[in-house]
């Protein structure tokens, strides 16, 4: 199987190439062939180089603030060269609010300045294998740590008007759980059953309150494998048994700025 060929380019008048060179080296470390066009390339020059070099992907880097104009022009130039099938990805100093515009203009993926370099390489591999990662299906539930479910229910049942769907114990987590549906998601009240429960340790340290956000996925094992390859810190590297006979796994809060995220694969979809 031939190596993936990637063209890395700096469109416009941007005079700094350190970031582009770092990405280029990271891609080479993943076995890719990288063609770097250098600084101050026009969109037409980039598109023609991509065609001449017969690349699989074009990667654009910008620190100048002109990405909203230049990145779409590269996409258009590739189309004019009859090479609209070559995907364009981008990175650099790009504000989050600009991402929807760029993706709407045909840029396949934007990597912000905080993205690991390996994430770009892994995305390109997935793109070439037609295995790009889909977003989670929905917010499955919001977990809230409480000292006692019965005492806490008064607010949720009588003040908010929610109904209890089910109450069960999850032995693996030493926790008692009450589910209260709200729209397509649920509130999950978590009561510790022992001093060894993670919920007891959470309450002892931070008090009662929001413990985690659970995201429903249908490919939990594959996602965990991909996250490990990307160096994303995980609490669980393999799925384990959760409530409602689901499979669950937790990402480490270091991965998301201090927020504890749980992945949950519903019963019957493992």
BAMARMI-123457 format. One line per field, with one value per residue (C-alpha): residue number from 1; residue in three letters; x, y, z. Coordinates in nm, 2 decimals. Layout:
BAMARMI-123457
i = NUM,...
aa = ALA,...
x = X,...
y = Y,...
z = Z,...
END
This chain:
BAMARMI-123457
i = 1,2,3,4,5,6,7,8,9,10,11,12,13,14,15,16,17,18,19,20,21,22,23,24,25,26,27,28,29,30,31,32,33,34,35,36,37,38,39,40,41,42,43,44,45,46,47,48,49,50,51,52,53,54,55,56,57,58,59,60,61,62,63,64,65,66,67,68,69,70,71,72,73,74,75,76,77,78,79,80,81,82,83,84,85,86,87,88,89,90,91,92,93,94,95,96,97,98,99,100,101,102,103,104,105,106,107,108,109,110,111,112,113,114,115,116,117,118,119,120,121,122,123,124,125,126,127,128,129,130,131,132,133,134,135,136,137,138,139,140,141,142,143,144,145,146,147,148,149,150,151,152,153,154,155,156,157,158,159,160,161,162,163,164,165,166,167,168,169,170,171,172,173,174,175,176,177,178,179,180,181,182,183,184,185,186,187,188,189,190,191,192,193,194,195,196,197,198,199,200,201,202,203,204,205,206,207,208,209,210,211,212,213,214,215,216,217,218,219,220,221,222,223,224,225,226,227,228,229,230,231,232,233,234,235,236,237,238,239,240,241,242,243,244,245,246,247,248,249,250,251,252,253,254,255,256,257,258,259,260,261,262,263,264,265,266,267,268,269,270
aa = UNK,UNK,UNK,UNK,UNK,UNK,UNK,UNK,UNK,UNK,UNK,UNK,UNK,UNK,UNK,UNK,UNK,UNK,UNK,UNK,UNK,UNK,UNK,UNK,UNK,UNK,UNK,UNK,UNK,UNK,UNK,UNK,UNK,UNK,UNK,UNK,UNK,UNK,UNK,UNK,UNK,UNK,UNK,UNK,UNK,UNK,UNK,UNK,UNK,UNK,UNK,UNK,UNK,UNK,UNK,UNK,UNK,UNK,UNK,UNK,UNK,UNK,UNK,UNK,UNK,UNK,UNK,UNK,UNK,UNK,UNK,UNK,UNK,UNK,UNK,UNK,UNK,UNK,UNK,UNK,UNK,UNK,UNK,UNK,UNK,UNK,UNK,UNK,UNK,UNK,UNK,UNK,UNK,UNK,UNK,UNK,UNK,UNK,UNK,UNK,UNK,UNK,UNK,UNK,UNK,UNK,UNK,UNK,UNK,UNK,UNK,UNK,UNK,UNK,UNK,UNK,UNK,UNK,UNK,UNK,UNK,UNK,UNK,UNK,UNK,UNK,UNK,UNK,UNK,UNK,UNK,UNK,UNK,UNK,UNK,UNK,UNK,UNK,UNK,UNK,UNK,UNK,UNK,UNK,UNK,UNK,UNK,UNK,UNK,UNK,UNK,UNK,UNK,UNK,UNK,UNK,UNK,UNK,UNK,UNK,UNK,UNK,UNK,UNK,UNK,UNK,UNK,UNK,UNK,UNK,UNK,UNK,UNK,UNK,UNK,UNK,UNK,UNK,UNK,UNK,UNK,UNK,UNK,UNK,UNK,UNK,UNK,UNK,UNK,UNK,UNK,UNK,UNK,UNK,UNK,UNK,UNK,UNK,UNK,UNK,UNK,UNK,UNK,UNK,UNK,UNK,UNK,UNK,UNK,UNK,UNK,UNK,UNK,UNK,UNK,UNK,UNK,UNK,UNK,UNK,UNK,UNK,UNK,UNK,UNK,UNK,UNK,UNK,UNK,UNK,UNK,UNK,UNK,UNK,UNK,UNK,UNK,UNK,UNK,UNK,UNK,UNK,UNK,UNK,UNK,UNK,UNK,UNK,UNK,UNK,UNK,UNK,UNK,UNK,UNK,UNK,UNK,UNK,UNK,UNK,UNK,UNK,UNK,UNK,UNK,UNK,UNK,UNK,UNK,UNK
x = 0.00,0.15,0.21,-0.04,0.09,0.01,0.09,0.15,0.12,0.12,-0.12,-0.10,0.16,0.22,0.59,0.61,0.65,0.74,0.40,0.37,0.71,0.61,0.30,0.50,0.74,0.45,0.29,0.63,0.66,0.33,0.48,0.33,0.51,0.50,0.55,0.60,0.55,0.71,0.59,0.37,0.20,-0.11,-0.42,-0.37,0.00,-0.11,-0.38,-0.14,0.13,-0.13,-0.22,0.14,0.25,-0.06,-0.13,-0.41,-0.47,-0.39,-0.31,-0.31,-0.15,-0.23,-0.12,-0.20,-0.57,-0.65,-0.78,-1.15,-1.05,-0.75,-0.87,-1.19,-0.99,-0.77,-1.08,-1.21,-0.87,-0.86,-1.21,-1.09,-0.80,-1.04,-0.92,-1.21,-1.17,-0.86,-0.97,-0.85,-0.78,-0.65,-0.49,-0.31,-0.44,-0.80,-1.08,-1.35,-1.62,-1.46,-1.48,-1.84,-1.77,-1.46,-1.63,-1.93,-1.69,-1.55,-1.26,-1.30,-1.15,-1.00,-0.75,-0.72,-0.39,-0.46,-0.50,-0.23,-0.01,-0.09,-0.46,-0.40,-0.22,-0.48,-0.76,-0.59,-0.55,-0.92,-1.01,-0.82,-0.98,-1.33,-1.35,-1.38,-1.53,-1.89,-2.01,-2.18,-2.55,-2.67,-2.62,-2.73,-2.75,-2.60,-2.47,-2.53,-2.37,-2.60,-2.57,-2.91,-3.14,-3.47,-3.38,-3.28,-3.58,-3.82,-3.66,-3.65,-4.00,-4.20,-4.01,-3.91,-4.19,-3.98,-4.07,-3.85,-3.79,-3.59,-3.36,-3.08,-2.74,-2.42,-2.19,-1.88,-1.91,-2.05,-2.33,-2.71,-2.86,-3.20,-3.29,-3.53,-3.60,-3.61,-3.66,-3.42,-3.18,-3.19,-3.09,-2.89,-2.87,-2.57,-2.57,-2.25,-2.29,-1.95,-1.65,-1.47,-1.72,-1.59,-1.90,-1.82,-1.47,-1.61,-1.86,-1.59,-1.37,-1.61,-1.95,-2.28,-2.32,-2.26,-2.03,-2.02,-2.18,-2.25,-2.24,-2.42,-2.21,-2.25,-1.88,-1.74,-1.45,-1.34,-1.35,-1.14,-0.88,-0.87,-0.84,-0.55,-0.37,-0.42,-0.27,-0.60,-0.59,-0.85,-0.97,-1.10,-0.92,-1.18,-1.56,-1.72,-2.07,-2.29,-2.65,-2.93,-2.70,-2.50,-2.12,-1.95,-1.60,-1.47,-1.23,-0.99,-1.08,-0.74,-0.87,-1.14,-1.04,-1.16,-1.50,-1.55,-1.71,-1.85,-1.91,-2.21,-2.31,-2.68,-2.79,-2.81,-2.58,-2.24
y = 0.00,0.33,0.60,0.88,1.20,1.53,1.88,2.13,2.49,2.85,3.06,3.44,3.66,3.46,3.47,3.21,2.84,2.68,2.54,2.40,2.23,2.07,1.93,1.81,1.62,1.47,1.34,1.20,1.02,0.85,0.72,0.98,1.15,1.53,1.80,2.14,2.43,2.70,3.05,3.30,3.07,3.18,2.96,2.88,2.79,2.56,2.39,2.34,2.19,1.95,1.83,1.80,1.62,1.39,1.43,1.28,1.57,1.94,2.08,2.46,2.66,3.02,3.26,3.58,3.60,3.57,3.21,3.30,3.43,3.22,2.87,2.88,3.02,2.71,2.49,2.68,2.67,2.29,2.27,2.48,2.24,1.95,1.82,1.89,1.53,1.63,1.71,2.03,2.06,2.36,2.47,2.75,3.05,3.02,3.14,2.88,3.11,3.09,2.71,2.69,2.93,2.75,2.41,2.55,2.67,2.32,2.29,1.94,1.98,2.26,2.19,2.46,2.56,2.33,2.01,1.74,1.70,1.33,1.41,1.55,1.24,1.01,1.21,1.19,0.82,0.79,1.02,0.80,0.49,0.65,0.61,0.96,0.98,1.08,1.29,1.13,1.06,1.28,1.38,1.06,1.20,1.45,1.28,1.47,1.35,1.35,1.23,1.07,1.01,1.01,1.35,1.50,1.38,1.64,1.92,1.72,1.57,1.85,2.17,2.06,1.82,1.53,1.17,0.88,0.63,0.38,0.33,0.07,-0.01,-0.02,-0.26,-0.17,0.19,0.13,0.37,0.38,0.56,0.73,0.82,1.11,1.17,1.52,1.55,1.32,1.31,1.22,1.36,1.08,1.11,0.93,0.82,0.65,0.31,0.29,0.50,0.34,0.48,0.74,0.94,0.94,1.07,1.34,1.46,1.46,1.67,1.90,1.85,1.76,1.88,1.79,1.50,1.42,1.45,1.13,1.11,0.83,0.66,0.34,0.25,0.28,0.03,0.18,0.53,0.43,0.27,0.59,0.81,0.60,0.63,1.01,1.02,1.14,1.07,0.81,0.67,0.36,0.21,-0.06,-0.04,-0.17,-0.25,0.05,0.12,-0.01,-0.29,-0.04,-0.03,0.28,0.44,0.77,1.01,1.18,1.54,1.65,1.58,1.84,2.12,1.97,1.83,1.46,1.30,0.95,0.75,0.52,0.25,0.16,-0.20,-0.41,-0.19,-0.31
z = 0.00,-0.11,0.15,0.19,0.02,0.18,0.06,0.34,0.23,0.37,0.17,0.15,0.31,0.63,0.70,0.98,0.90,1.23,1.29,0.94,0.97,1.30,1.14,0.84,1.06,1.26,0.94,0.83,1.17,1.08,0.75,0.52,0.23,0.28,0.02,0.17,-0.07,0.15,0.24,0.06,-0.18,-0.37,-0.38,-0.75,-0.69,-0.41,-0.62,-0.91,-0.69,-0.54,-0.88,-1.01,-0.70,-0.71,-0.34,-0.14,0.10,0.11,0.45,0.50,0.78,0.86,1.14,0.95,1.01,0.64,0.66,0.60,0.26,0.16,0.26,0.05,-0.24,-0.23,-0.23,-0.54,-0.71,-0.67,-0.82,-1.12,-1.17,-1.18,-0.84,-0.62,-0.49,-0.30,0.06,0.22,0.59,0.79,1.11,1.28,1.48,1.38,1.62,1.69,1.55,1.21,1.19,1.07,0.79,0.67,0.68,0.49,0.22,0.17,0.41,0.54,0.89,1.10,1.38,1.64,1.80,2.10,1.89,1.93,1.62,1.62,1.58,1.24,1.12,1.26,1.10,0.76,0.79,0.88,0.59,0.35,0.49,0.49,0.86,0.99,1.34,1.38,1.66,1.96,1.91,2.20,2.56,2.73,3.08,3.33,3.64,3.97,4.29,4.59,4.95,4.95,4.66,4.86,5.01,4.68,4.48,4.63,4.42,4.10,4.14,4.30,4.20,3.85,3.79,3.67,3.71,3.83,3.55,3.74,4.04,4.04,4.19,3.98,4.16,3.96,4.07,4.42,4.35,4.35,4.06,3.99,3.64,3.56,3.19,3.05,2.68,2.50,2.79,3.16,3.50,3.68,4.06,4.20,4.56,4.70,4.85,5.02,5.11,4.82,4.57,4.33,4.41,4.78,4.71,4.48,4.74,5.01,4.79,4.61,4.77,4.60,4.24,3.87,3.85,3.48,3.13,2.95,2.57,2.39,2.12,1.92,1.87,2.22,2.18,1.85,2.00,2.30,2.07,1.86,2.16,2.29,1.96,1.98,2.33,2.49,2.86,2.97,3.29,3.12,2.82,2.79,2.83,3.15,3.27,3.35,3.44,3.22,3.11,2.90,2.83,2.97,2.99,3.13,2.97,3.21,3.29,3.17,2.82,2.84,3.06,3.38,3.27,3.33,3.02,3.01,2.69,2.71,2.46,2.51,2.58,2.27,2.07,2.18
END
